[in-house]
Amino acid sequence: MGRIPWEERYAKREATKKRHAESRAKYRKIWDEKTKRLMVKLRTALSKAGLKQMQVSDFSGVDPSTIVKLRQGWHKTVRLTTFVSIAEVCGYEVKLVPKDPYDDILREYRVKKLPPLPKKGAEKSQE
């Protein structure tokens, strides 16, 4: 067996890069939509709580400038710990609940089956 020509290796590498980029773009689109909805809910919770930014800051331990930026929409995302602490101050509880499997967008990625691992005895018998 000879070596694979560099053009072929390069073409395979580029095809793999393209496939990964497409996958990342698809996931990023889904993530951005979900993040946007969460941020809208957090802003709504902040406005419904009726607390001043310093009160929210004192009770949650989050910097006041971060709360101002959240309220004004400057932040597109927020750390999970920040999200949870602000939500708790506003009277909400963050939970993980099972989702309807028929409404799952990323299900196709999780159901892909991986090849079985080789058995320990099989490696020795091939040698």
C-alpha positions, 0 to 999 in steps of 0.5 A: 500500500502506498501513501495517499496523495496529498491532494486527496488528503487535502480534499478529504480534510476540506470536506470534513471541515465543511461538514463540521462548519455546516453542523455548527451553523445548524446548532448555533441557529437552534441555540440562538433561538433558544437563548433569545427566548430565555433572555426575553423571559428573564427581562420580563421577570425583571420588569414584573418583579418591580424591584430596583436594579440595586435591590436585584443586585444586592439580593442576587449578588450580580453586578448592577451594571450587568443588570442594567445591560440585561434590562436594556438588551445589551447582553445577548447571553448570560451565565447560567449562575447569573440567570438562576440567581436573578430568576430566584430573586424575581420569584421564579425557579429554574428546573430541568424537566423532561421534554416531549421526545416528539418535539425534540429538534436535536433528537436525530443527533442523539439517536445515532448509534456508535459502533460497539467497542472491541472486546478485550479478548478479541485484541489478543486473539488477532495478534 
